[in-house]
Amino acid sequence: MRTALVIGTGLIGTSAALALSQRGVVVHLADHDPEQARTAAALGAGTDGTPDGPVDLAIVAAPPAHVADVLADAMRRGVARGYLDVASVKGGPRRELQARGLDLASYIGTHPMSGREKSGPLAATGDLFEGRPWVLTPTRDTDTEVLNLALELVSHCRAVPVVMDADAHDRAVALVSHMPHLMSSMVAARLEHAEEAAVRLCGQGIRDVTRIAASDPRMWIDILSANPGPVADLLTDVAADLEETVRALRALQSSDEDKRREGSTGIEDVLRRGNAGQVRVPGKHGSAPRVYEVVAVLIDDQPGQLARIFADAGRAGVNIEDVRIEHATGQQAGLIQLMVEPKAAPVLTAGLRERGWAIRQ
C-alpha cells in the first residue's frame, strides 16, 4: 500500500492515518468538517489535499449511521482500488450497500477493537491499535487484493487480525462492548443526584464500573442505533437476572429462615456465575487470564513517585504485570497496587521496603 484516503478524521480515522503516515504511506484526509481534517493534518496524519487519482485504499471512519452513504459515494466516484470501513457494527452497512446494488468485491467491513473515552483528532495516537484485535468480515465476494490491503492496514497499525462473520461480530460486540457501556451508564446515573457524602466514599470499584460512562453520548447513540436488536436481547437477559437478584435480596430481609436461606442461595448463584464469566476475560496480550499477586504500596501524590517505584521494582529484578492506583479521599496520597507473578511478590516487597517504601499488608 502506497496511498490511502481516510474519510472521517475523528479518533479512529486520525489514529489509523497517523499509523500509516509513520510507515511511509501517503495519506489523504477528508471530513465533512474541513477544520477537523486540517487539525488531523497538522498532527502529522497526512494531507488534507485531494488525491490526484484513485488511491490504493479508502478507509471510511464515519459514524455507523452514515457509513453506507459515505461508502456508496466514494465507490461511485471511484476514489480507490479497495474500500473498508471501521464502524463498530458490520451487518447493517453491508446490507445497505447490497440494497443499493453496489459491487461489494472491492469492499470489506472491519472493526478495530480499540478506543478511548475522548473523541476527535486531538485524542488520536499512532499506537492506538497496537496489540488490539482488528476484526475483518470478508465474504465470498470480497476480492483477494482488497483483503490483502486490509491485512496490510492492520499490520501497519500493529493490530491483530481476527476474521469473523459480520452478524456474529455484531452479536459479539453487543455482548462485550455495547451492553456493558449501557450498564456502566445506568450505574453512573445513580450518582447524579446522590448525596455528596455518599459520592465522597467512591473507591476504585465504582471508578472501574463507571469509567466508560464518560464517553460522548452522541457517538453512542449512533453506535446503539446501528445494533439495537442484539443489545436489547442481552439487556432482556440482564433484566431477568436483576429480577431474580432483587427477589433474593428481599428474601434475605425475611424473618423466615427458609426464605433467608433461599435468598442467600440466589445471591451466591449470581456471584458465582459472575466469577465464572470473569475468568473468561482474556488476560495480558490476549492470553489466558493469570492470577497475579498484589503488592500494595502507599505513595505521596508528588511528581516522580511513579517513576521511582517502577525504577526500584526494576532494580529488584521484578517485572510489573499490571498496575492500579487508588487515590485517597481528601488526602494528597494514594495506594498503588502492583500486580506481579506470585513468586516475585516477596522479592518485590523486600526490595521496596529496603528502599523506604511503605508496604500495605
Buried (B, 14 or more C-beta within 10 A) or exposed (E): BEBBBBBBBBBBBBBBBBBBBBBEBBBBBBBEEEEBBBBBBEBEBBBBEEBEEBBBBBBBBBBBBBBBBBBBEBBEEEBBBBBBBBBBBBBBBBEBBBEEEBEBBBBBBBBBBBBBEEBBBEBBBBBBBEEBBBBBBBBEEBBEEBBEBBBBBBBBBBBBBBEBBBBEBBBBBBBEBBBBBBBBBEEBEEEEEEEEEEEEEEEEEBEEBBEBBEBBEEBBEBBBEBBEEBBEEBBEEEEEEEEBBEEBEEBBEEEEEEBBEBBEEBBEBBEEEEEEEEEEEEBEEEEEEEEBBEBBBEBEEEEEBEEBBBEBBEEBEBEBBEBBEBBEEEEEBBBBBBBBBEEBBEBBBEBBEEBEBEEEE
